[in-house]
């Protein structure tokens, strides 16, 4: 995952404020028009966010606290979009980065938090045996 970009724009329908956090795993968007907060996974369906999180974002947006809105959206991106995408990629598509084997692997950690894991054969590469 390469990180996120935060942008404040205008909604095309009426010019009302729109906050967007976007990255490889998808987008998190808050529109004051209709008070909508949504998670949009890359290649997936829109998932609305309701409850206390929506209320908090709405309150900060009405106060003009852009930094607070972006912090909440960034947190949603990392916990609801990026982390699940990393877990899915890291654990369900495990392959040795050298030979492509799918069994007898050890995880390589980057030490930088929730980064995508890479895998290598535990006792040396098996020459592409799968």
GIKA-V295052 format. One record per residue. PSI is psi as a letter, one per 20 degrees, with the letter a starting at -180 (NA if undefined). OMEGA is omega as a letter, one per 40 degrees, with the letter a starting at -180 (none if undefined). D_FIRST is the distance of its C-alpha to the first C-alpha in Angstrom with 1 decimal. Layout:
{{PSI | OMEGA | D_FIRST} {PSI | OMEGA | D_FIRST}}
//
This chain:
{{q | a | 0.0} {j | a | 3.8} {a | a | 5.9} {r | i | 8.8} {p | i | 12.2} {p | a | 15.4} {p | i | 18.5} {p | a | 22.0} {a | i | 24.0} {q | i | 27.0} {p | a | 27.4} {h | a | 29.0} {g | a | 31.8} {j | i | 33.4} {j | i | 31.4} {q | a | 30.5} {q | i | 27.5} {p | i | 24.0} {p | a | 20.9} {p | i | 17.4} {p | a | 13.9} {q | i | 11.4} {a | a | 7.7} {h | a | 6.1} {i | a | 7.5} {b | a | 10.8} {q | i | 13.2} {p | a | 15.5} {p | i | 18.9} {p | i | 22.1} {p | i | 25.3} {h | i | 28.6} {o | a | 30.4} {i | i | 31.1} {l | a | 29.0} {p | i | 26.0} {p | a | 22.6} {q | i | 20.3} {p | i | 16.9} {n | a | 16.0} {q | i | 13.4} {p | i | 12.2} {k | a | 15.4} {a | a | 17.0} {q | i | 19.9} {p | i | 20.3} {o | i | 20.8} {q | i | 23.0} {p | a | 22.8} {a | i | 26.3} {b | a | 28.3} {h | a | 28.0} {g | i | 24.5} {g | a | 25.7} {g | i | 28.9} {g | i | 27.1} {g | i | 25.0} {g | a | 28.2} {g | i | 30.2} {h | i | 28.0} {g | i | 27.7} {h | i | 31.5} {i | a | 32.0} {k | a | 29.8} {m | a | 27.4} {g | a | 24.3} {g | i | 22.5} {g | i | 23.1} {g | a | 22.0} {h | i | 18.6} {g | i | 18.3} {g | i | 19.0} {h | i | 16.8} {g | i | 13.8} {g | i | 14.9} {g | i | 15.2} {g | a | 11.7} {g | a | 10.3} {h | a | 13.2} {h | a | 13.9} {g | a | 10.9} {g | a | 7.6} {g | i | 9.6} {h | i | 11.7} {h | i | 9.1} {g | i | 8.0} {g | a | 11.7} {g | a | 12.8} {g | a | 10.9} {h | a | 11.8} {h | a | 15.3} {i | a | 16.6} {l | a | 15.6} {p | i | 16.5} {q | i | 17.8} {p | a | 18.9} {i | a | 16.9} {g | a | 20.3} {i | i | 22.7} {j | i | 21.0} {q | a | 23.1} {i | a | 22.1} {q | i | 24.5} {l | a | 25.3} {q | i | 21.8} {q | a | 20.6} {q | i | 17.1} {p | a | 15.8} {p | i | 14.2} {h | a | 12.4} {j | a | 14.2} {k | i | 11.5} {c | a | 11.4} {m | i | 9.0} {q | a | 6.7} {p | a | 6.9} {q | i | 10.6} {q | a | 12.6} {q | i | 16.3} {q | i | 19.6} {p | a | 23.1} {g | a | 24.9} {l | a | 28.1} {q | a | 27.1} {q | a | 26.0} {j | i | 28.3} {k | i | 28.4} {j | i | 26.4} {p | a | 28.4} {NA | none | 26.7}}
//
